[in-house]
Amino acid sequence: HVQLVESGGGSVQAGGSLRLSCAASGFAFSTWCMGWFRQAPGKERDGVAFIDSDRSTSYTDSVKGRFTISRDNAKSTLYLQMNSLKPEVTALYSCETKTGYCSGAYYLYNSWGQGTQVTVS
């Protein structure tokens, strides 16, 4: 069965960095779109960054130039390098996936993990 296990979150000061990881299993990781989403208390789930099977990437405007999404297909692992962190990125981050190419239709994505908390103060 599909599993996504996120890790790497924590509490950091503004300006700091974190690297999130998502270990995947149970599906053909290399051929699926992968994405990082976040949800802050009282706010809607928001797509942060996406990477296709051909490694093309897209980002929400607020993180462009500061966050980098990448994937290691040999390890079935997704990453999110987060630099120059700001308090407004505080949220629960989760990796999600969908078959085929990435799209902006967030309802097509599925999350099988618990997420990892990122807190910036």
Disulfide bonds with the S-S distance in Angstrom:
Cys22-Cys95 1.87
Cys33-Cys102 2.01
